[in-house]
């Protein structure tokens, strides 16, 4: 079931100074008719990633990696202006952080890494490793890095997520806290939270609700697809 005000994503991926494989182009050239939808509700700033018109065919790990990257990247590019607006206007800040609507670099990276961290719970061990390896290779090209360099970045971000989120193991909470940290939102809070250098829990709860909608919906995916 889809929302009435769904809007089809038409943004292409931004490739960094390289003629690398464009995941969106790869998806569009597949036999499977894949359309990814994002719905923005201005009042709640929720983004719901949905799947439509999917022909019931088996999908390869290669194809899955392309769709995974393409879908999340487009959702982030389309949704981040709303996220920036939410942050800038949140009443818990005594001064607006003035996050620019095109300053989505950290947000996209955190969403990608958070979703990669959730792969293990969706596949068996061997397939999870293969899909993850393909995703690393493709993202390394997009970020103009070697696979080793990109994995090092992922390791650093995961370490930061873990430290900021301890003792919780909830990936969504970790993503929210890492977004807060990377956009240096601490000093826009009131004096108490500035001094403590921790996020206001009221703001963090609202951010968790937004971030949750940038998590890949594997349940919906597997209702439509079978893995090869």
C-alpha positions as CSV (number, residue, x, y, z in Angstrom):
1,X,0.0,0.0,0.0
2,X,1.4,3.4,-1.0
3,X,0.7,6.9,0.2
4,X,-1.4,9.1,-2.0
5,X,1.2,11.8,-2.2
6,X,4.2,9.7,-3.1
7,X,6.8,11.5,-5.2
8,X,9.1,9.5,-7.6
9,X,12.7,10.1,-7.0
10,X,14.4,11.5,-10.1
11,X,17.7,12.8,-8.6
12,X,20.8,11.0,-9.9
13,X,23.7,10.0,-7.7
14,X,26.6,12.5,-7.4
15,X,29.7,10.8,-8.6
16,X,33.0,12.3,-7.3
17,X,35.4,13.2,-10.1
18,X,35.4,9.7,-11.6
19,X,33.7,7.9,-14.4
20,X,32.6,5.2,-12.1
21,X,29.6,2.9,-12.4
22,X,26.4,4.9,-11.7
23,X,24.2,2.8,-9.4
24,X,21.1,4.6,-10.6
25,X,21.9,3.9,-14.2
26,X,22.5,0.3,-13.4
27,X,19.2,0.0,-11.7
28,X,17.3,1.7,-14.5
29,X,18.9,-0.7,-17.0
30,X,17.8,-3.8,-15.2
31,X,14.9,-6.0,-16.4
32,X,13.2,-5.6,-13.1
33,X,11.0,-2.5,-13.1
34,X,12.0,-0.8,-9.9
35,X,10.6,2.4,-8.7
36,X,11.6,3.7,-5.3
37,X,9.3,6.2,-3.6
38,X,9.9,8.8,-0.9
39,X,7.1,10.6,0.9
40,X,7.8,13.8,2.9
41,X,5.3,14.8,5.4
42,X,6.2,18.4,6.2
43,X,4.7,18.4,9.7
44,X,6.6,15.4,10.9
45,X,9.5,15.4,8.4
46,X,9.1,11.7,7.9
47,X,10.6,10.0,4.9
48,X,9.1,6.6,4.0
49,X,11.0,4.5,1.5
50,X,8.7,2.2,-0.4
51,X,8.9,-0.2,-3.3
52,X,6.5,-0.4,-6.2
53,X,6.0,-2.1,-9.6
54,X,8.5,-4.8,-8.7
55,X,8.4,-7.8,-11.1
56,X,8.8,-11.0,-9.0
57,X,12.2,-12.2,-10.2
58,X,15.3,-13.3,-8.4
59,X,17.9,-10.6,-7.8
60,X,21.6,-11.1,-7.7
61,X,23.9,-9.8,-5.0
62,X,25.4,-7.4,-7.6
63,X,21.9,-6.0,-8.4
64,X,21.0,-5.8,-4.8
65,X,24.1,-3.7,-4.0
66,X,23.2,-1.3,-6.8
67,X,19.6,-0.9,-5.7
68,X,20.7,-0.5,-2.0
69,X,23.1,2.3,-2.7
70,X,20.9,4.0,-5.2
71,X,17.8,4.0,-3.0
72,X,19.5,5.2,0.1
73,X,21.5,7.9,-1.6
74,X,18.5,9.3,-3.4
75,X,16.4,9.2,-0.3
76,X,19.1,11.2,1.6
77,X,19.6,13.7,-1.2
78,X,15.9,14.2,-1.4
79,X,15.2,14.2,2.3
80,X,18.1,16.1,3.8
81,X,16.8,19.6,3.0
82,X,13.8,18.7,5.3
83,X,16.1,17.3,7.9
84,X,18.2,20.5,7.8
85,X,15.1,22.6,8.2
86,X,13.9,20.5,11.1
87,X,17.3,20.9,12.9
88,X,17.5,24.7,12.3
89,X,13.9,25.3,13.6
90,X,13.9,22.9,16.5
91,X,12.9,24.8,19.7
92,X,15.5,23.1,21.9
93,X,18.2,25.2,20.3
94,X,18.8,28.6,21.7
95,X,20.4,29.6,18.4
96,X,19.8,28.1,15.0
97,X,22.6,25.8,13.9
98,X,22.0,27.1,10.3
99,X,22.7,23.7,8.7
100,X,22.7,24.3,5.0
101,X,20.3,22.2,2.9
102,X,23.0,21.0,0.6
103,X,25.4,20.1,3.4
104,X,24.5,16.4,3.4
105,X,27.9,14.8,3.2
106,X,28.0,13.6,6.8
107,X,24.3,12.7,6.8
108,X,24.6,10.5,3.7
109,X,27.7,8.7,5.0
110,X,26.2,8.1,8.4
111,X,23.0,6.7,6.8
112,X,25.0,4.4,4.5
113,X,27.2,3.1,7.4
114,X,24.3,2.6,9.7
115,X,22.4,0.6,7.1
116,X,25.5,-1.5,6.2
117,X,25.7,-2.3,10.0
118,X,22.2,-3.8,9.8
119,X,23.0,-6.2,6.9
120,X,24.0,-9.0,9.2
121,X,20.4,-9.3,10.5
122,X,18.9,-9.6,7.1
123,X,21.1,-12.3,5.4
124,X,23.0,-15.5,6.3
125,X,26.6,-15.0,7.1
126,X,28.2,-15.8,3.8
127,X,25.7,-13.8,1.7
128,X,25.9,-10.9,4.1
129,X,29.7,-10.7,3.6
130,X,29.4,-10.9,-0.2
131,X,26.7,-8.1,-0.4
132,X,28.7,-6.0,2.1
133,X,31.9,-6.4,0.0
134,X,30.1,-5.3,-3.2
135,X,28.7,-2.3,-1.4
136,X,32.1,-1.3,-0.1
137,X,33.6,-1.6,-3.6
138,X,30.9,0.6,-5.2
139,X,30.9,3.2,-2.4
140,X,34.7,3.4,-2.5
141,X,34.5,4.4,-6.2
142,X,31.8,7.0,-5.5
143,X,33.9,8.5,-2.7
144,X,37.1,8.3,-4.9
145,X,38.8,6.0,-2.4
146,X,40.4,2.6,-2.4
147,X,38.3,-0.1,-0.7
148,X,40.9,-0.2,2.1
149,X,40.5,3.6,2.6
150,X,36.7,3.4,2.6
151,X,36.7,0.5,5.1
152,X,39.0,2.6,7.3
153,X,36.5,5.4,7.2
154,X,33.6,3.0,8.1
155,X,35.6,1.6,11.0
156,X,36.2,5.1,12.4
157,X,32.5,6.1,12.1
158,X,31.4,2.8,13.6
159,X,33.8,3.3,16.5
160,X,32.4,6.9,17.0
161,X,28.8,5.6,16.8
162,X,29.6,2.9,19.4
163,X,31.3,5.4,21.8
164,X,28.5,8.0,21.5
165,X,25.8,5.4,21.9
166,X,27.2,3.3,24.7
167,X,25.8,1.3,26.4
168,X,22.9,1.0,23.8
169,X,23.4,-1.2,20.8
170,X,20.5,0.4,18.9
171,X,21.9,1.4,15.5
172,X,19.2,4.1,14.9
173,X,20.1,5.8,18.2
174,X,23.8,5.6,17.2
175,X,23.1,7.2,13.9
176,X,21.2,10.1,15.5
177,X,23.9,10.7,18.0
178,X,26.6,10.6,15.3
179,X,24.6,13.1,13.2
180,X,24.4,15.4,16.2
181,X,28.1,15.1,16.8
182,X,29.2,15.5,13.2
183,X,27.1,18.6,12.7
184,X,28.5,20.0,16.0
185,X,25.1,20.8,17.5
186,X,26.2,20.8,21.1
187,X,26.9,24.5,21.4
188,X,23.6,25.6,20.0
189,X,21.8,24.2,23.1
190,X,21.0,25.8,26.3
191,X,23.7,26.3,28.9
192,X,23.1,23.1,30.8
193,X,23.5,20.8,27.7
194,X,26.3,22.9,26.4
195,X,28.2,22.4,29.6
196,X,27.4,18.6,29.6
197,X,28.3,18.3,25.9
198,X,25.4,15.9,25.4
199,X,22.3,16.1,23.2
200,X,19.0,17.3,24.6
201,X,17.0,14.1,24.9
202,X,13.8,15.8,23.6
203,X,15.6,16.8,20.4
204,X,17.3,13.4,20.1
205,X,14.0,11.6,20.3
206,X,12.6,13.6,17.4
207,X,15.8,13.0,15.4
208,X,15.5,9.3,16.1
209,X,12.0,9.3,14.6
210,X,13.4,10.9,11.4
211,X,16.5,8.7,11.1
212,X,14.3,5.6,11.4
213,X,12.7,6.5,8.1
214,X,16.1,6.4,6.4
215,X,16.6,2.7,7.3
216,X,16.3,0.2,4.5
217,X,13.0,-1.8,4.7
218,X,14.3,-5.3,4.2
219,X,10.9,-6.8,5.1
220,X,9.2,-5.0,2.2
221,X,12.1,-5.9,-0.1
222,X,11.9,-9.7,0.6
223,X,8.2,-9.7,0.0
224,X,8.9,-8.6,-3.5
225,X,12.3,-10.3,-4.3
226,X,14.0,-13.6,-4.0
227,X,17.7,-13.7,-3.8
228,X,19.7,-15.8,-6.3
